[in-house]
Amino acid sequence: MIPISSKRYILEIYLLQEAHGHATISGIAKVLRVTDSAASKMAGKLKTDGYIHFQPYGTVTLKKAGLEIAKKLFQDHQVLMEFYQIIGVEEKLIKKKVREVEMHIGTEVVFKIKSFIEDHKKNA
């Protein structure tokens, strides 16, 4: 089981990597609102755990294991974003609200939400 804090970092590294081809410690720190030191420490842990490539003062990229986790987390993120839109959460708050809960919702719940969305679209 991967700790929530590690999942958060993996997802943010994925998003930065998709946008820019790689992530940096300062970029990760900025997005997660932590210090560069804290982001560097977590990057070291994620490297040791086999999820990322990371050289101090260099770029951060996901390894295969990290990429697999990140893609699943991103899919869940997308499901929750769509769900929040459907239920009428104010558009400017959706991203913030999803980030508050996405690491705490289990796979079974996301699956049920996805099924709800599919049913909602059929009946719309």
PAFIRO-530810 format. One record per residue: x, y, z of N, C-alpha, C, O in turn. Coordinates in pm, whole numbers, padded with zeros to 5 digits, always signed. Atoms other than C-alpha are relative to their C-alpha. Layout:
<nodes>
XYZXYZXYZXYZ
...
</nodes>
This chain:
<nodes>
+00085-00119+00000+00000+00000+00000+00089+00125+00000+00179+00139+00082
-00079-00122+00014+00139+00334-00107-00061+00109+00087-00182+00131+00081
+00053-00109-00084+00105+00620+00143-00064+00111-00086-00022+00134-00199
+00070-00108+00069-00128+00904+00044+00097+00109-00045+00085+00161-00156
-00094-00106+00037+00158+01153+00048+00081-00039-00124+00108+00045-00209
-00074+00047+00118+00351+00942-00204-00088+00006-00124-00042+00045-00231
+00093-00005+00113+00044+00913-00427-00015+00143-00050-00016+00167-00170
+00016-00140+00038+00000+01290-00423+00120+00046-00083+00103+00110-00187
-00120-00038+00074+00360+01341-00534+00004-00066-00137+00034-00001-00237
-00002+00073+00127+00335+01073-00804-00096+00064-00099-00062+00082-00216
+00097-00062+00089+00022+01232-00947+00049+00136-00049+00039+00167-00168
-00048-00133+00040+00173+01582-00947+00121-00010-00092+00134+00070-00185
-00114+00020+00091+00495+01457-01106-00053-00039-00138-00002+00009-00239
+00061+00041+00127+00281+01291-01374-00057+00121-00074-00033+00138-00194
+00061-00117+00063+00088+01612-01442+00107+00096-00053+00094+00149-00164
-00109-00087+00044+00409+01817-01462+00075-00063-00118+00112+00006-00213
-00070+00072+00106+00575+01552-01678-00081+00006-00131-00024+00024-00238
+00085-00008+00118+00278+01551-01917+00002+00140-00061+00000+00156-00183
+00002-00138+00047+00282+01930-01940+00136+00047-00054+00142+00124-00150
-00133-00055+00031+00660+01986-01963+00103-00104-00042+00216-00068-00074
-00095+00105+00034+00822+01648-02038+00078-00052+00119+00139-00159+00112
-00067+00039-00124+00964+01630-01687-00052+00090+00113-00124+00187+00089
+00030-00085-00115+00920+01773-01340+00132+00046+00061+00237-00013+00036
-00115-00045-00078+01160+01967-01121-00042+00005+00146-00161+00012+00178
+00030-00008-00143+01185+01977-00745-00073+00131+00031-00171+00131+00106
+00066-00128-00028+01092+02346-00742-00142+00002-00055-00232+00059+00007
+00134+00007+00056+00794+02279-00968-00094-00084+00085-00209-00047+00108
+00078+00087-00088+00672+01995-00747-00033+00074+00129-00147+00072+00176
+00019-00073-00125+00721+02206-00436-00105+00109-00015-00189+00129+00073
+00095-00110+00024+00527+02496-00586-00143-00053-00008-00233+00002+00055
+00135+00055+00018+00229+02282-00690-00056-00056+00131-00174-00040+00160
+00045+00063-00124+00214+02098-00358+00008+00094+00121-00030+00058+00232
-00013-00099-00107+00286+02411-00154+00082-00052+00118+00043-00042+00235
-00096+00045-00100+00581+02258+00029+00134+00064-00033+00150+00128-00137
-00133-00055+00025+00944+02361+00059+00073-00088-00102+00040-00205-00120
-00083+00078+00091+01199+02253-00198+00067-00115+00075+00083-00224+00020
-00063+00104-00082+01367+02059+00082-00094-00118+00023-00053-00233+00012
+00099+00106-00022+01049+01864+00158-00024-00078-00129-00034-00201-00128
+00022+00067+00129+00994+01790-00212+00121-00086-00037+00105-00195-00090
-00122+00076+00029+01356+01678-00249+00007-00127+00086+00046-00233+00038
+00000+00115-00090+01325+01449+00052-00098-00108-00049-00064-00227-00050
+00098+00096+00051+01010+01287-00088+00047-00061-00131+00026-00179-00155
-00053+00053+00126+01173+01254-00430+00104-00109+00028+00109-00210-00042
-00098+00102-00038+01456+01065-00263-00068-00129+00042-00023-00238+00007
+00075+00118-00043+01204+00830-00102-00064-00071-00120-00059-00193-00131
+00064+00058+00118+01017+00779-00429+00103-00068-00092+00074-00168-00156
-00108+00062+00078+01348+00705-00603+00039-00133+00063+00052-00234-00006
-00035+00123-00072+01441+00449-00337-00107-00107-00018-00076-00225-00030
+00111+00094+00016+01096+00291-00373-00019-00045-00145-00102-00131-00173
+00002+00044+00139+01152+00260-00749-00106+00064-00088-00140+00010-00193
+00106-00065+00076+00887+00506-00870+00049+00109-00095-00018+00140-00193
-00048-00112+00082+01099+00786-01019+00150-00010-00028+00225-00079+00041
-00141-00031+00026+01430+00880-01178+00020+00140+00056-00060+00229+00031
-00023-00131-00060+01580+01169-00986+00147+00017+00031+00209-00068+00096
-00134-00040-00035+01917+01336-00966-00010+00134+00071-00076+00225+00021
+00007-00130-00068+01964+01615-00710+00036+00114-00097+00132+00104-00173
-00013-00119+00086+01936+01953-00888-00029-00030-00147+00005+00049-00235
+00034+00036+00137+01809+01773-01198-00150-00017-00016-00229+00034+00064
+00142+00021+00027+01480+01665-01344-00051-00126+00069+00026-00211+00114
+00068+00114-00061+01231+01417-01206-00093-00058-00106-00174+00014-00165
+00090+00069+00093+01059+01161-01429-00045-00131+00063+00025-00189+00146
+00055+00124-00054+00844+00861-01353+00061-00121-00068+00081-00122-00189
-00039+00129+00053+00973+00509-01394-00129-00076-00033-00239-00027-00005
+00117+00077+00041+00739+00238-01526-00098-00021+00116-00218-00002+00100
+00088+00024-00116+00603+00154-01178-00072+00127+00042-00191+00123+00074
+00062-00128-00035+00540+00520-01100-00101+00044-00103-00206+00099-00069
+00090-00038+00108+00380+00579-01438-00131-00079+00006-00238-00023-00018
+00121+00082-00012+00136+00291-01389-00091+00053+00111-00212+00064+00092
+00077-00055-00112+00026+00431-01053-00058+00136-00039-00175+00165-00014
+00042-00135+00038+00009+00785-01191-00117-00003-00097-00211+00076-00083
+00109+00007+00098-00213+00686-01482-00130-00039+00067-00236+00014+00032
+00120+00040-00074-00458+00514-01246-00051+00118+00084-00171+00145+00086
+00039-00115-00080-00459+00815-01013-00060+00110-00088-00157+00175-00048
+00052-00102+00091-00515+01046-01310-00139-00037-00051-00226+00049-00062
+00133+00044+00043-00808+00837-01433-00102+00027+00110-00212+00077+00084
+00089-00026-00113-00963+00856-01087-00026+00151+00013-00138+00193+00039
+00009-00147-00007-00895+01232-01085-00102+00050-00102-00186+00134-00071
+00091-00041+00106-01079+01271-01416-00144-00038+00032-00236+00040+00007
+00134+00045-00038-01378+01068-01291-00058+00095+00104-00174+00137+00093
+00049-00089-00105-01406+01286-00981-00027+00140-00053-00123+00204-00011
+00024-00132+00060-01373+01607-01185-00135+00001-00072-00213+00095-00057
+00126+00007+00074-01660+01496-01408-00119-00013+00096-00223+00050+00075
+00106+00019-00099-01870+01384-01110-00035+00133+00067-00153+00167+00083
+00024-00127-00065-01828+01719-00938-00071+00098-00093-00153+00178-00048
+00070-00084+00097-01939+01895-01258-00147-00040-00007-00236+00046-00005
+00136+00051+00011-02248+01673-01283-00085+00041+00121-00201+00079+00106
+00080-00030-00120-02354+01735-00924-00008+00150+00030-00071+00191+00127
+00018-00144-00010-02315+02109-00969+00095+00075+00091+00063+00186+00135
-00099-00075-00078-02006+02202-00771+00045+00117-00087+00068+00101-00207
-00040-00120+00072-01908+02555-00869+00131-00026-00076+00229-00073-00019
-00110+00033+00091-01668+02529-01164+00137+00043+00054+00234-00033+00045
-00130-00049-00047-01393+02740-01008+00050-00074+00125+00167-00063+00160
-00039+00074-00120-01392+02518-00697+00028-00148-00024+00083-00215+00062
-00008+00145+00025-01395+02175-00863+00141-00055+00021+00158-00152+00094
-00137+00053-00009-01019+02127-00894+00046-00006+00145+00104-00106+00188
-00039-00004-00141-00959+02230-00533-00072-00107+00080-00011-00177+00161
+00079+00098-00075-01240+02012-00400+00040-00143-00033+00044-00229+00055
-00045+00134+00039-01126+01708-00599+00132-00033+00068+00149-00143+00119
-00130+00023-00063-00771+01747-00466-00013-00029+00150+00069-00101+00208
+00021+00023-00143-00908+01751-00111-00040-00144+00030-00010-00195+00139
+00053+00134-00029-01067+01406-00146+00060-00114-00081+00051-00229-00040
-00035+00105+00094-00911+01217-00435+00095-00107+00053+00087-00222+00009
-00094+00100-00052-00636+01042-00239-00062-00085+00112-00004-00184+00156
+00066+00071-00110-00882+00926+00026-00112-00091-00047-00164-00172+00031
+00110+00081+00053-01142+00767-00200+00057-00127-00060+00148-00121-00143
-00049+00127+00049-01088+00401-00269-00047-00032-00141-00137+00032-00195
+00030+00044+00136-01101+00225-00603-00146-00040-00016-00208-00009-00118
+00139+00044+00008-01442+00074-00528-00095+00120-00012-00191+00116-00089
+00085-00119+00005-01596+00417-00468+00013+00069-00135-00087+00111-00193
-00020-00063+00131-01442+00561-00785-00072-00081-00108-00132-00024-00199
+00070+00086+00096-01578+00262-00979-00150+00027+00004-00214+00036-00100
+00144-00027-00014-01927+00329-00841-00036+00139-00053-00141+00157-00115
+00023-00134+00053-01900+00699-00924+00003-00004-00153-00079+00059-00220
-00010+00013+00145-01791+00609-01277-00127-00064-00057-00177-00021-00160
+00124+00065+00042-02094+00377-01309-00117+00099+00007-00202+00102-00082
+00103-00103-00014-02317+00658-01181+00005+00098-00117-00099+00134-00174
-00017-00095+00110-02175+00894-01444-00051-00061-00131-00121+00004-00208
+00044+00067+00122-02234+00641-01720-00151-00011-00006-00211+00013-00111
+00146+00007-00007-02595+00587-01605-00062+00137-00022-00162+00152-00092
+00048-00137+00013-02644+00961-01579+00000+00044-00148-00094+00107-00195
-00013-00038+00142-02525+01009-01940-00104-00073-00085-00160-00016-00178
+00101+00077+00074-02757+00732-02066-00140+00059+00019-00221+00061-00073
+00133-00050-00035-03056+00888-01892-00018+00150-00025-00126+00205-00004
+00007-00146+00021-02975+01249-01981-00073+00036-00127-00087+00154-00159
</nodes>
